[in-house]
Amino acid sequence: MSILNVVNLSHGFGDRAIFTDVSFRLLKGEHVGFVGANGEGKSTFMNIITGSLMPDEGKIEWSKNVRVGYLDQHTVLDKGMTVRSVLQSAFEFLFDLEAKMNEYYGEMADADDEKMAFLMEETGTIQELLDHHDFYSIDAKVEEIGRALGLDEIGMDKDVTELSGGQRTKVLMGKLLLEKPDILLLDEPTNYLDEKHIVWLKRYLIDYENAFILISHDIPFLNDVVNLIYHVENSHIDRYVGNYEKFQEVYAMKKAQLEAAYRKQKQEIEELKDFVARNKARVATRNMAMSRQKKLDKMEVIELAKEKPKPEFNFKEARAAGRYIFETKDLVIGYDKPLSRPLTLTMERGQKIALTGANGIGKTTLLKSILGLIPPLSGTTELGDYLHIGYFEQEKKYTENITCIDEIWKEFPSYTQYEVRSALAKCGLTTKHIESMVKVLSGGEQAKVRLCKLINRETNVLLLDEPTNHLDVDAKEELKRALKAYKGSILLICHEREFYEDVATDVWNCEDWTTVLL
């Protein structure tokens, strides 16, 4: 049975087509991986099917009474909302029903017999619904999911605006699971989750009985949880049965077949054109020439899709740093309360260190404390000599009306326009992306703009906070290659083991020194 039908969908931004005459169908129980390069329109598709964005053309049809749960990384959580209140909002429709029932009870005092009969029937129906959805054990359910996701350790009454990216994702995930929707829509759910909770989510999705659509660039995760791939490329969506590995095999085979057919047809066209040119003027061969011209006119020409630019990340390197990059003595990090015990740490030139561990234990705080962006609660950090530090933040909100060109020009005012465009193109951005406002780009494209700033500055130390978040497969592979080739020192926060294992010389598990209960 079809849960969702998308028919002849077309959509674009300005003169840039995102989808052209796309059709899509989701059946009950299908576990779909929605994949494609950065900027191909995966999140736009989610926004269209959830109704938060109107398509230019096409029809979106959900089957009746389907409850949709959408994990959107950009959901606004307002100051004053607690972890508990966000989780309880999953049952908002039940609280509304209870309020309606109480309103009916209030009307019973002045009701005549006919009205009383109506009110009794309505309150009875509502009571049945409340019982069916276990309304009177909501608090116990909220506590249970809080424990499963480790939210009780963060504090159920903590203000959600004080949470880290990973903690925020866990709260939104908890709300979604409490809603028990008929279909899950997940937009890069592993981006802000630590390894322990990625494993937990993987198990949950493998056992999930209903349908889901998952946007992700985490290939091992996709391979384990999906049984269908929908691939977005050049404004179209193609369906492949199997996991991501199977999709790659079939996609590569289809591409090779198309290229072979293209080469064969190209040769045939050249031979036909040559024959026509040589024979159309001669009376004896004119008819044969006209026959071949007709064949040319009727031929459906095979076109190869334009190759997407592949990123090239080559970090500019400054002169070598001194022997020590930093040394801390009894450093205690935190904000209003300590996140670590006193730390005495040393990083030497040439080390590439991966910081791992659960969300919210102070990995980002440690980076910022080393950089001097936030003061430690106690202790000291001493930076080494001749350091040229490059810092990649986990997230950056773009609100200004500024193009990619101007964003890079601000950083490198001496560059010519050609040099700016060339630098952005090397990071895998097309001309249309380069001329767009940064704030309208996808998360992966924005990350490439920020990487462009980083690789064009001379550095000998890189502090990278989750640099793989949002990046597509090609960009991730290229970044891994560039970091392995980098001769400087690296301090890297990353939750993707298959990424950091190939880069790091040392792994520091921050759970060994955190004061946060796990």
C-alpha positions as CSV (number, residue, x, y, z in Angstrom):
1,M,0.0,0.0,0.0
2,S,1.3,3.4,-1.0
3,I,1.8,5.8,1.9
4,L,3.1,8.7,-0.1
5,N,2.8,9.6,-3.8
6,V,4.8,12.4,-5.4
7,V,3.7,13.0,-9.0
8,N,5.4,15.2,-11.6
9,L,7.2,17.4,-9.1
10,S,9.2,20.4,-10.4
11,H,10.9,23.0,-8.2
12,G,13.7,25.5,-8.4
13,F,15.2,28.6,-6.9
14,G,15.6,31.5,-9.3
15,D,17.0,30.1,-12.6
16,R,18.4,27.0,-10.8
17,A,16.2,23.8,-11.3
18,I,16.3,21.6,-8.2
19,F,13.7,19.0,-9.4
20,T,12.3,18.4,-13.0
21,D,9.2,16.3,-13.4
22,V,10.1,13.9,-10.5
23,S,7.8,11.1,-9.3
24,F,8.3,9.2,-6.1
25,R,6.4,6.5,-4.2
26,L,6.8,5.2,-0.7
27,L,5.3,1.9,0.4
28,K,4.5,0.6,3.8
29,G,7.6,-0.8,5.6
30,E,10.1,0.6,3.1
31,H,13.4,1.8,4.6
32,V,14.6,4.4,2.1
33,G,18.1,6.0,2.0
34,F,17.8,9.4,0.2
35,V,21.3,10.2,-1.1
36,G,23.1,12.6,-3.4
37,A,25.8,15.3,-3.5
38,N,25.6,18.5,-1.5
39,G,23.1,20.9,-3.0
40,E,21.1,18.4,-5.0
41,G,17.9,19.2,-3.1
42,K,17.5,16.4,-0.5
43,S,16.4,18.7,2.4
44,T,14.3,20.7,-0.1
45,F,12.5,17.4,-1.0
46,M,11.8,16.8,2.8
47,N,10.5,20.4,3.1
48,I,8.1,19.9,0.1
49,I,6.7,16.5,1.3
50,T,6.1,17.9,4.8
51,G,4.3,20.9,3.4
52,S,6.7,23.5,4.7
53,L,7.6,24.4,1.1
54,M,5.2,24.7,-1.9
55,P,6.5,23.1,-5.1
56,D,6.4,25.0,-8.4
57,E,4.5,22.2,-10.0
58,G,3.3,18.7,-9.1
59,K,1.2,16.8,-6.6
60,I,2.0,15.5,-3.1
61,E,-0.5,12.9,-1.9
62,W,-0.3,11.2,1.6
63,S,-2.7,8.4,2.3
64,K,-5.4,9.2,4.9
65,N,-4.7,9.3,8.6
66,V,-0.9,8.9,8.2
67,R,1.0,10.5,11.1
68,V,4.4,11.8,9.9
69,G,7.3,12.4,12.2
70,Y,10.1,14.7,10.9
71,L,13.5,15.0,12.5
72,D,14.5,18.5,11.3
73,Q,17.9,19.8,12.4
74,H,16.6,23.3,12.1
75,T,13.6,23.0,14.4
76,V,13.4,26.1,16.6
77,L,13.6,25.3,20.4
78,D,12.7,28.5,22.3
79,K,14.4,29.7,25.5
80,G,12.4,28.7,28.5
81,M,11.5,25.2,27.1
82,T,13.0,22.4,29.1
83,V,14.0,18.9,27.9
84,R,10.9,17.6,29.7
85,S,8.5,20.1,28.1
86,V,9.8,19.3,24.6
87,L,9.3,15.6,25.1
88,Q,5.8,16.2,26.6
89,S,4.9,18.3,23.5
90,A,4.9,14.9,21.6
91,F,1.5,14.4,23.3
92,E,0.1,17.9,22.5
93,F,-2.9,16.5,20.6
94,L,-3.8,14.4,23.7
95,F,-3.6,17.5,26.0
96,D,-5.8,19.3,23.5
97,L,-8.3,16.5,23.7
98,E,-8.2,16.6,27.5
99,A,-8.9,20.3,27.5
100,K,-11.8,19.8,25.1
101,M,-13.2,17.1,27.4
102,N,-13.0,19.3,30.5
103,E,-14.7,22.1,28.5
104,Y,-17.6,19.6,27.7
105,Y,-17.8,18.7,31.4
106,G,-18.2,22.4,32.2
107,E,-21.1,22.7,29.7
108,M,-22.9,19.8,31.3
109,A,-24.1,21.9,34.2
110,D,-26.5,23.9,32.0
111,A,-27.3,21.3,29.3
112,D,-30.8,20.1,28.3
113,D,-31.4,16.4,27.7
114,E,-30.4,16.6,24.0
115,K,-27.3,18.5,24.6
116,M,-26.4,16.3,27.6
117,A,-26.7,13.2,25.3
118,F,-24.3,14.8,22.8
119,L,-21.8,15.8,25.5
120,M,-21.8,12.4,27.1
121,E,-21.1,10.7,23.7
122,E,-18.3,13.2,22.9
123,T,-16.6,12.9,26.3
124,G,-16.9,9.1,26.2
125,T,-15.2,9.1,22.7
126,I,-12.4,11.4,24.0
127,Q,-11.9,9.3,27.1
128,E,-11.5,6.1,25.0
129,L,-8.9,7.9,22.8
130,L,-7.0,9.1,25.9
131,D,-7.0,5.6,27.4
132,H,-6.0,4.1,24.0
133,H,-2.9,6.4,23.9
134,D,-2.0,5.7,27.5
135,F,-2.6,9.4,28.4
136,Y,-2.4,8.8,32.1
137,S,1.1,7.3,31.9
138,I,2.7,10.0,29.8
139,D,5.0,11.1,32.6
140,A,6.3,7.5,32.9
141,K,6.9,7.3,29.1
142,V,8.7,10.6,29.1
143,E,11.0,9.4,31.9
144,E,11.6,6.1,30.1
145,I,12.7,7.7,26.8
146,G,14.8,10.2,28.8
147,R,16.7,7.4,30.4
148,A,17.1,5.5,27.1
149,L,18.7,8.5,25.4
150,G,20.7,9.7,28.4
151,L,18.7,12.9,28.7
152,D,18.1,12.3,32.4
153,E,21.8,12.8,32.9
154,I,21.7,16.1,31.2
155,G,18.8,17.1,33.4
156,M,15.1,16.9,32.4
157,D,14.5,20.4,33.6
158,K,17.5,22.0,31.7
159,D,16.7,24.8,29.3
160,V,17.0,23.4,25.7
161,T,18.9,26.5,24.5
162,E,21.8,25.5,26.7
163,L,22.2,22.1,25.0
164,S,25.0,21.0,22.7
165,G,24.2,20.0,19.1
166,G,24.2,16.4,20.0
167,Q,22.1,16.8,23.1
168,R,19.6,18.8,21.0
169,T,19.3,16.1,18.4
170,K,18.7,13.5,21.2
171,V,15.8,15.6,22.6
172,L,14.2,16.0,19.1
173,M,14.7,12.2,18.5
174,G,13.1,11.4,21.9
175,K,10.1,13.6,21.0
176,L,9.8,11.8,17.6
177,L,9.9,8.4,19.2
178,L,7.2,9.3,21.7
179,E,4.9,10.5,18.9
180,K,5.1,7.0,17.3
181,P,4.5,8.2,13.8
182,D,3.5,6.0,10.8
183,I,6.5,7.3,8.9
184,L,9.8,8.8,10.0
185,L,11.6,11.5,8.0
186,L,15.2,11.8,9.2
187,D,17.5,14.5,7.9
188,E,21.1,13.6,8.8
189,P,20.3,12.3,12.2
190,T,23.8,11.0,13.0
191,N,25.4,14.5,12.5
192,Y,25.3,15.4,16.1
193,L,25.1,12.0,17.8
194,D,28.1,10.4,19.5
195,E,29.1,6.8,18.6
196,K,27.1,5.2,21.4
197,H,23.9,6.7,20.4
198,I,24.5,6.2,16.6
199,V,24.7,2.4,17.5
200,W,21.5,2.8,19.5
201,L,19.7,4.6,16.6
202,K,21.0,2.0,14.1
203,R,19.4,-0.9,16.1
204,Y,16.2,1.1,16.5
205,L,15.9,1.7,12.7
206,I,16.8,-1.9,11.8
207,D,13.9,-3.1,13.9
208,Y,11.5,-0.3,12.9
209,E,8.4,-1.8,11.4
210,N,7.0,1.3,9.7
211,A,8.5,3.2,6.7
212,F,11.2,5.8,6.9
213,I,13.1,8.1,4.6
214,L,16.7,8.8,5.8
215,I,19.0,11.5,4.4
216,S,22.6,10.6,5.3
217,H,26.2,10.8,4.1
218,D,27.2,8.2,6.7
219,I,27.8,5.2,4.4
220,P,28.3,2.4,7.1
221,F,25.1,3.6,8.8
222,L,23.1,3.6,5.5
223,N,24.3,0.1,4.6
224,D,23.0,-1.3,7.8
225,V,19.5,0.3,8.0
226,V,18.1,0.8,4.4
227,N,16.7,-1.6,1.8
228,L,16.1,1.0,-0.9
229,I,18.1,3.9,-2.3
230,Y,16.6,7.0,-4.0
231,H,19.5,8.9,-5.7
232,V,19.1,12.6,-6.4
233,E,21.2,13.9,-9.3
234,N,20.8,16.5,-12.0
235,S,17.2,17.4,-11.0
236,H,16.0,13.7,-11.1
237,I,15.5,10.9,-8.6
238,D,16.3,7.3,-9.5
239,R,15.3,4.2,-7.5
240,Y,17.7,1.4,-6.6
241,V,16.8,-1.8,-4.7
242,G,19.3,-2.7,-1.9
243,N,21.6,-0.8,0.4
244,Y,24.2,1.9,-0.5
245,E,26.8,-0.6,-1.5
246,K,24.4,-2.3,-4.0
247,F,23.4,1.1,-5.3
248,Q,27.1,2.0,-6.0
249,E,27.6,-1.2,-8.0
250,V,24.5,-0.7,-10.1
251,Y,25.1,3.0,-10.6
252,A,28.6,2.5,-11.8
253,M,27.4,-0.2,-14.2
254,K,24.7,2.0,-15.6
255,K,27.1,4.9,-16.0
256,A,29.6,2.7,-17.8
257,Q,26.9,1.4,-20.2
258,L,25.6,4.9,-20.9
259,E,29.2,6.1,-21.7
260,A,29.8,3.2,-24.0
261,A,26.5,3.9,-25.8
262,Y,27.4,7.6,-26.0
263,R,30.8,6.8,-27.6
264,K,29.3,4.4,-30.1
265,Q,26.5,6.8,-31.1
266,K,29.0,9.7,-31.4
267,Q,31.1,7.7,-33.9
268,E,27.9,6.7,-35.8
269,I,26.8,10.4,-36.0
270,E,30.3,11.5,-37.3
271,E,30.2,8.8,-40.0
272,L,26.7,9.7,-41.1
273,K,27.5,13.4,-41.2
274,D,30.6,12.7,-43.2
275,F,28.7,10.5,-45.7
276,V,26.0,13.2,-46.1
277,A,28.6,16.0,-46.7
278,R,30.4,14.0,-49.3
279,N,27.4,12.6,-51.2
280,K,24.5,15.2,-51.0
281,A,25.8,17.1,-54.1
282,R,26.2,14.1,-56.4
283,V,23.1,13.0,-58.3
284,A,23.9,9.3,-58.1
285,T,24.2,9.3,-54.3
286,R,21.9,12.1,-53.3
287,N,19.0,9.7,-52.3
288,M,21.4,7.7,-50.0
289,A,22.6,11.0,-48.5
290,M,19.0,12.2,-47.8
291,S,18.2,8.8,-46.3
292,R,21.1,9.1,-43.8
293,Q,20.2,12.8,-43.1
294,K,16.7,11.6,-42.1
295,K,18.2,9.0,-39.8
296,L,20.3,11.7,-38.2
297,D,17.3,14.0,-37.8
298,K,15.2,11.2,-36.1
299,M,18.1,10.0,-33.9
300,E,17.5,10.5,-30.1
301,V,20.9,11.9,-29.1
302,I,22.4,10.4,-25.9
303,E,23.6,13.1,-23.5
304,L,26.0,12.5,-20.7
305,A,25.1,14.3,-17.4
306,K,27.5,17.1,-16.7
307,E,30.1,15.9,-14.2
308,K,29.8,17.5,-10.8
309,P,33.0,19.3,-9.8
310,K,34.9,17.2,-7.3
311,P,36.5,19.1,-4.4
312,E,40.2,19.4,-4.0
313,F,41.3,20.4,-0.5
314,N,45.0,21.3,-0.3
315,F,45.9,23.0,2.9
316,K,48.4,25.9,2.7
317,E,51.1,25.2,5.2
318,A,53.0,27.8,7.3
319,R,56.6,27.3,8.6
320,A,56.9,24.6,11.2
321,A,55.7,25.3,14.7
322,G,57.8,24.9,17.9
323,R,58.1,21.5,19.6
324,Y,55.0,22.0,21.7
325,I,51.6,23.0,20.3
326,F,50.1,23.5,23.8
327,E,50.5,22.5,27.4
328,T,47.8,22.7,30.0
329,K,48.3,22.6,33.7
330,D,45.4,21.7,36.0
331,L,43.1,23.1,33.4
332,V,39.4,22.8,34.4
333,I,37.0,23.7,31.6
334,G,33.3,24.6,31.8
335,Y,30.8,27.4,32.0
336,D,28.8,27.7,35.2
337,K,30.1,24.3,36.4
338,P,33.2,22.2,35.7
339,L,33.0,19.8,32.7
340,S,36.4,18.2,33.5
341,R,38.7,17.3,36.3
342,P,42.0,19.2,36.4
343,L,43.8,18.4,33.1
344,T,47.5,18.4,32.4
345,L,47.8,17.7,28.7
346,T,50.5,18.1,26.1
347,M,50.4,18.2,22.3
348,E,53.6,18.0,20.3
349,R,54.3,19.1,16.8
350,G,53.2,16.5,14.2
351,Q,50.6,14.9,16.4
352,K,47.1,14.4,14.9
353,I,44.8,13.8,17.8
354,A,41.1,12.8,17.6
355,L,38.9,13.8,20.5
356,T,36.1,11.3,21.1
357,G,33.4,10.6,23.6
358,A,29.7,11.3,24.3
359,N,28.0,14.6,23.5
360,G,28.0,17.4,26.1
361,I,31.2,16.3,28.0
362,G,33.3,19.3,26.9
363,K,35.1,18.4,23.6
364,T,34.1,21.7,21.9
365,T,34.7,23.5,25.2
366,L,38.2,22.2,25.4
367,L,39.0,23.4,21.8
368,K,37.6,26.9,22.7
369,S,39.5,27.0,26.0
370,I,42.8,26.1,24.2
371,L,42.1,28.9,21.6
372,G,41.3,31.4,24.4
373,L,37.8,31.9,23.1
374,I,36.4,31.1,26.6
375,P,38.2,31.4,29.9
376,P,38.9,28.2,31.9
377,L,37.3,27.8,35.4
378,S,40.9,27.3,36.7
379,G,44.3,26.2,35.6
380,T,46.4,27.5,32.6
381,T,47.0,26.8,28.9
382,E,50.3,27.7,27.4
383,L,50.4,27.8,23.6
384,G,53.7,27.0,21.8
385,D,55.9,29.2,19.5
386,Y,55.3,30.0,15.9
387,L,51.7,28.8,15.8
388,H,49.5,29.6,12.8
389,I,46.1,28.1,13.9
390,G,43.2,27.3,11.6
391,Y,39.9,26.7,13.4
392,F,36.8,25.1,11.9
393,E,33.6,25.6,14.0
394,Q,31.0,22.9,14.2
395,E,28.2,25.2,13.2
396,K,27.8,28.8,11.8
397,K,24.6,30.6,11.2
398,Y,24.5,32.8,8.1
399,T,21.9,35.5,8.3
400,E,23.5,38.3,6.3
401,N,22.7,38.8,2.6
402,I,26.3,38.0,1.5
403,T,27.4,36.0,-1.5
404,C,30.0,33.3,-1.4
405,I,32.4,35.6,-3.4
406,D,32.1,38.4,-0.8
407,E,32.4,35.9,2.1
408,I,35.8,34.8,0.8
409,W,36.8,38.4,-0.3
410,K,36.2,39.5,3.3
411,E,38.8,37.0,4.4
412,F,41.3,37.5,1.5
413,P,40.8,41.1,0.3
414,S,44.0,41.0,-1.9
415,Y,42.5,38.2,-4.0
416,T,41.3,39.0,-7.5
417,Q,37.7,37.9,-8.5
418,Y,39.3,35.2,-10.6
419,E,41.3,33.9,-7.6
420,V,38.2,33.9,-5.3
421,R,36.1,32.0,-7.9
422,S,38.9,29.6,-8.5
423,A,39.3,28.9,-4.7
424,L,35.6,28.2,-4.3
425,A,35.5,26.0,-7.5
426,K,38.3,23.9,-6.1
427,C,36.1,23.2,-3.1
428,G,33.5,21.6,-5.3
429,L,31.1,24.6,-5.8
430,T,29.6,25.4,-9.1
431,T,29.2,28.9,-10.6
432,K,25.6,29.1,-9.5
433,H,26.6,28.2,-5.9
434,I,29.5,30.7,-6.0
435,E,27.2,33.6,-7.0
436,S,24.4,32.6,-4.5
437,M,23.9,34.0,-1.0
438,V,25.7,31.8,1.5
439,K,22.5,31.6,3.7
440,V,20.5,29.9,0.9
441,L,23.1,27.1,0.4
442,S,22.7,23.6,1.9
443,G,24.6,22.7,5.0
444,G,27.2,20.8,3.0
445,E,27.8,23.7,0.6
446,Q,28.1,26.2,3.5
447,A,30.7,23.8,5.0
448,K,32.7,23.9,1.7
449,V,32.7,27.7,1.9
450,R,34.1,27.6,5.4
451,L,36.7,25.0,4.4
452,C,37.7,27.3,1.5
453,K,38.6,29.9,4.0
454,L,40.6,27.4,6.1
455,I,42.6,25.8,3.3
456,N,43.7,29.1,1.8
457,R,45.1,30.5,5.0
458,E,48.7,29.4,5.9
459,T,48.5,27.1,9.0
460,N,50.6,24.7,10.9
461,V,47.9,23.7,13.5
462,L,44.3,22.7,12.6
463,L,41.5,22.6,15.3
464,L,38.5,21.0,13.6
465,D,35.1,20.6,15.3
466,E,33.1,17.9,13.5
467,P,34.2,18.9,10.0
468,T,32.5,16.0,8.3
469,N,28.9,17.0,9.3
470,H,26.8,17.7,6.2
471,L,29.7,16.9,3.8
472,D,28.8,14.5,0.9
473,V,30.8,11.3,0.3
474,D,33.3,12.8,-2.3
475,A,34.0,15.8,0.0
476,K,34.6,13.6,3.0
477,E,37.0,11.3,1.2
478,E,38.9,14.3,-0.2
479,L,39.1,15.9,3.3
480,K,40.4,12.7,4.8
481,R,43.1,12.5,2.1
482,A,44.1,16.2,2.6
483,L,44.3,15.8,6.4
484,K,46.5,12.7,6.1
485,A,48.8,14.6,3.7
486,Y,48.9,17.7,6.0
487,K,52.3,18.1,7.6
488,G,51.1,20.2,10.5
489,S,49.4,19.2,13.7
490,I,45.6,18.4,14.0
491,L,43.2,18.4,17.0
492,L,40.0,16.8,15.6
493,I,36.6,16.3,17.1
494,C,34.8,13.6,15.1
495,H,32.1,10.9,15.8
496,E,32.8,8.9,12.6
497,R,35.4,6.2,13.5
498,E,36.0,5.2,9.9
499,F,37.1,8.9,9.2
500,Y,39.3,9.7,12.2
501,E,41.0,6.3,12.4
502,D,42.8,6.9,9.1
503,V,43.9,10.4,10.1
504,A,44.8,10.3,13.8
505,T,48.1,9.4,15.3
506,D,46.5,9.5,18.8
507,V,42.9,9.2,20.1
508,W,41.9,10.9,23.4
509,N,38.7,9.6,24.8
510,C,37.3,12.6,26.7
511,E,35.0,10.4,28.8
512,D,38.2,9.5,30.8
513,W,38.4,13.0,32.3
514,T,34.9,14.4,32.2
515,T,32.9,15.2,35.3
516,V,29.6,14.8,33.4
517,L,27.7,11.7,34.5
518,L,27.4,9.2,31.6
